[in-house]
Amino acid sequence: MSPSPLSGVGTALITPFLHDGAVDEVALRALVDWQIAEGVHFLVPCGSTGEAATLSLDEHRRVVELVVEQVAGRVPVCAGAGSNDTRKAIALSREMRAAGATHLLHVSPMYSKPPQRGIVAHFRAIADAVELPIVLYNVPGRTASNVEAATTRALADVPTIVGVKEASGSLEQIRQIIAERPAGFAVLSGDDALTLDILREGGEGVISVASNVAPRSLVELVEAARAGDWATAEAHQAALAPLMRDLFVESNPIPVKAAMAMLGRCENVLRLPLVPLADEHGAAVRAALQAAGAHV
């Protein structure tokens, strides 16, 4: 049985923290239920939006266990498991499998800046070691290296690599991946603002930061586009445009944590070196939430 790709809207979940810095398990469970009630198609805990870089291994596993438990089989759970140390990425992948994840999200090795053949070797080693389906994550702005279209195409032939979260910002590169990919390989936007453009090119959906705070609007945008109702999709895009912009006014997840606190869904607590949103940006984020239909 071939591993299933992902499609639609996947929320790159924040990790709520209490004021003492501990994971807020109550808020996380409530967030999972709300996301599913709003129609989100899958959840992505412990990525960069989830501050995975500052979670201990025990915390990382606990967050995924909580999400899996609360999901209770209703939607897939694609757990972040990336590392620039391939051995650590394999070990973390095995932990995520044990925690109940259905899929893995693996970012291209950050900081190390391997050549393209090193990127291929990294992902192939993970795929050889872990049976779960893998979504590649290309985000040069964080990793300092681009996964080129030809590299993604080569990795798409690995049976358990089922898709890519593309945040290169290059529509030309994304078009090439979509044109050359094998059947069953999903191309997901990793940039909220490019979601509609990528759907027009034939992509399958988005792994979204904005859907933390406006899940139903993102779902309606994507479902309208996939149904060919471009006018409705464009109307949602226009309403969400300020939010998609202002959630990145400072490094993610600083603004989205502030926005979630404005909605009363978590405390505005981050782990150093991330710090709360600068005061001068608060009004813009609040206005963007209101433009997207949120009551704040």
C-alpha positions in Angstrom: 0.0 0.0 0.0 1.6 3.3 -1.1 1.9 6.0 1.5 -0.7 8.8 1.3 0.2 12.3 0.3 -1.3 15.3 2.1 -3.6 18.0 0.6 -5.7 20.9 1.6 -4.8 23.1 4.6 -2.4 21.9 7.2 -1.8 24.2 10.2 1.8 24.6 11.3 0.7 24.6 14.9 2.1 26.9 17.5 3.2 25.4 20.8 1.4 27.2 23.6 3.5 27.8 26.7 2.5 28.8 30.3 4.1 31.8 31.9 6.6 29.5 33.6 7.7 28.2 30.2 6.1 24.8 30.4 4.0 23.5 27.5 0.3 24.5 28.0 -1.3 21.2 27.4 -4.8 22.5 28.0 -4.4 25.2 25.4 -2.8 22.8 22.9 -5.7 20.3 23.2 -8.2 23.1 22.7 -6.3 24.4 19.7 -6.4 21.0 18.1 -10.2 20.6 18.6 -10.8 24.1 17.2 -8.7 23.6 14.2 -10.5 20.4 13.3 -13.9 21.9 14.0 -13.0 24.7 11.5 -12.3 22.2 8.8 -8.5 22.0 8.7 -7.4 18.9 6.7 -4.2 18.0 8.7 -2.0 19.3 11.5 1.7 19.9 11.7 3.1 20.1 15.2 6.7 20.8 16.1 7.8 22.7 13.1 9.5 26.1 13.2 6.1 27.7 14.0 5.9 25.3 17.0 9.3 26.5 18.3 10.7 23.0 17.9 14.3 24.3 18.1 13.7 25.1 21.8 11.8 22.0 22.8 13.6 19.2 24.6 13.3 15.7 23.1 10.8 14.8 25.9 8.8 17.9 25.2 8.9 17.4 21.4 7.5 13.9 21.9 4.9 15.0 24.4 3.6 17.7 22.1 3.1 15.2 19.3 1.6 12.6 21.6 -0.9 15.2 22.9 -1.8 16.3 19.3 -2.2 12.6 18.2 -4.3 11.8 21.3 -6.6 14.8 20.8 -6.9 14.3 17.0 -8.1 10.7 17.7 -7.7 9.7 14.1 -9.8 12.6 12.7 -7.0 14.1 10.5 -3.4 13.2 9.7 -0.6 14.5 12.0 2.6 15.4 10.2 5.2 15.9 12.9 8.3 18.0 12.4 11.4 15.9 12.8 14.1 17.9 11.1 17.8 18.3 12.0 21.0 19.2 10.2 22.5 16.0 11.8 21.1 13.1 9.8 21.5 10.7 12.7 19.5 13.0 14.9 16.8 13.4 12.2 16.5 9.6 12.0 16.3 9.2 15.8 13.7 12.0 16.1 11.7 10.4 13.2 11.5 7.2 15.1 10.4 9.0 18.2 7.6 10.7 16.2 6.5 7.4 14.8 6.3 6.0 18.3 4.3 9.1 19.4 1.7 8.2 16.7 2.5 10.7 13.9 1.1 9.6 10.5 3.6 11.7 8.5 6.9 13.4 9.0 8.0 17.0 8.0 11.7 17.2 7.3 13.4 20.5 6.7 16.5 20.6 4.5 19.6 20.6 6.7 20.0 24.1 8.1 23.3 25.9 8.7 25.4 23.1 7.3 24.6 24.2 3.7 25.3 20.8 2.1 25.5 20.6 -1.7 22.5 19.2 -3.6 23.9 15.7 -3.5 24.3 16.0 0.3 20.6 17.0 0.6 19.6 14.0 -1.5 21.8 11.7 0.7 20.3 13.2 3.9 16.7 12.6 2.8 17.3 9.2 1.4 19.0 8.1 4.6 15.9 9.2 6.6 13.5 7.5 4.2 15.6 4.2 4.3 15.5 4.2 8.1 11.8 5.2 8.8 8.7 3.9 7.2 6.4 6.9 7.7 5.7 9.1 4.6 7.8 12.2 4.5 7.1 15.7 3.4 10.2 17.7 2.4 10.4 21.3 3.6 12.4 23.8 1.5 12.8 27.1 3.3 16.0 28.8 2.2 15.3 31.9 4.3 15.9 29.7 7.4 18.3 27.0 6.2 20.6 29.1 4.0 20.4 26.6 1.2 17.8 26.0 -1.5 16.5 22.6 -2.5 16.6 22.9 -6.2 13.7 21.7 -8.4 15.9 18.9 -9.9 16.8 17.7 -6.3 13.1 17.7 -5.3 12.3 15.8 -8.5 15.0 13.1 -7.7 13.7 12.7 -4.2 10.1 12.4 -5.4 11.0 9.0 -6.8 11.7 7.7 -3.3 8.4 5.8 -2.5 8.0 7.2 1.1 8.7 10.8 0.1 5.2 12.0 -0.7 5.4 15.8 -1.0 7.2 19.0 -0.5 6.4 22.1 1.5 7.8 24.8 -0.8 8.8 28.1 0.8 11.6 29.1 -1.7 9.5 32.1 -2.8 10.2 31.2 -6.4 7.1 30.4 -8.5 9.3 29.5 -11.4 10.9 26.7 -9.3 7.6 25.6 -8.0 6.1 25.5 -11.5 9.0 23.3 -12.5 8.4 20.9 -9.6 4.7 20.7 -10.4 5.4 20.1 -14.1 8.0 17.3 -13.5 6.7 15.5 -10.4 5.5 11.9 -10.5 1.8 11.1 -9.9 0.9 11.2 -6.2 3.6 13.7 -5.2 2.0 16.7 -3.4 3.2 20.3 -3.7 2.2 22.3 -0.7 2.7 26.1 -0.3 5.0 26.9 2.6 4.3 30.6 2.1 0.7 31.8 3.0 0.9 34.7 0.5 1.7 32.4 -2.4 -1.0 29.8 -1.7 -3.4 30.9 -4.3 -0.7 31.2 -6.9 0.5 27.7 -6.2 -3.0 26.3 -6.3 -3.4 28.0 -9.7 -0.3 26.1 -10.9 -1.7 22.8 -9.7 -0.5 22.5 -6.2 -2.4 20.6 -3.6 -2.7 23.1 -0.7 -0.7 24.8 2.0 1.0 24.2 5.4 0.0 27.5 6.9 0.9 29.8 9.7 -2.2 32.0 9.2 -4.5 29.1 9.7 -3.6 29.1 13.4 -5.8 32.2 13.7 -8.1 32.0 10.7 -8.5 28.3 9.9 -11.9 28.4 8.3 -11.0 31.2 5.9 -7.9 29.3 4.8 -9.9 26.2 4.3 -12.6 28.0 2.3 -9.9 29.6 0.1 -8.2 26.3 -0.7 -11.4 24.4 -1.2 -12.8 27.1 -3.5 -9.7 27.1 -5.6 -9.6 23.3 -5.8 -13.3 23.4 -7.0 -12.4 26.0 -9.7 -14.3 28.8 -7.9 -11.5 31.3 -8.3 -13.7 34.3 -7.6 -14.4 33.0 -4.1 -10.8 32.0 -3.6 -9.6 35.5 -4.6 -12.1 37.1 -2.2 -10.7 35.1 0.7 -7.2 35.9 -0.4 -8.0 39.6 -0.4 -9.5 39.5 3.1 -6.5 37.4 4.4 -3.8 39.5 2.7 -3.1 41.8 5.6 -2.9 38.9 8.0 -0.6 36.9 5.7 1.7 40.0 5.5 1.6 41.1 9.2 2.1 37.6 10.7 5.6 38.0 9.3 6.3 41.5 10.4 8.8 39.9 12.8 10.3 36.4 12.8 7.7 33.6 12.8 6.2 32.7 15.3 6.4 36.0 17.2 3.5 37.7 15.4 1.2 34.6 15.3 1.8 34.0 19.1 0.7 37.6 19.7 -2.3 37.1 17.5 -3.3 33.9 19.2 -3.1 35.7 22.6 -5.3 38.4 21.2 -7.9 35.7 20.4 -7.6 34.4 23.9 -6.3 31.0 22.7 -2.9 31.0 24.5 -0.5 33.2 26.5 1.9 35.4 24.6 4.9 33.4 25.8 7.8 32.4 23.6 11.2 30.8 24.4 14.4 32.7 24.1 15.9 33.8 21.8 12.4 34.6 20.5 10.7 37.5 22.3 7.2 38.9 22.3 6.0 41.1 19.4 7.3 44.7 19.5 4.7 47.1 20.8 4.7 49.1 17.5 3.4 46.1 15.5 0.5 45.2 17.8 -2.1 47.4 16.2 -1.3 46.2 12.7 -1.6 42.6 13.8 -4.9 43.3 15.5 -6.2 45.2 12.5 -5.2 42.3 10.2 -7.1 39.9 12.4 -10.2 42.1 12.2 -9.9 42.3 8.4 -9.8 38.5 8.3 -13.1 38.4 10.3 -11.7 37.7 13.8 -13.4 39.3 16.7 -10.6 40.9 18.8 
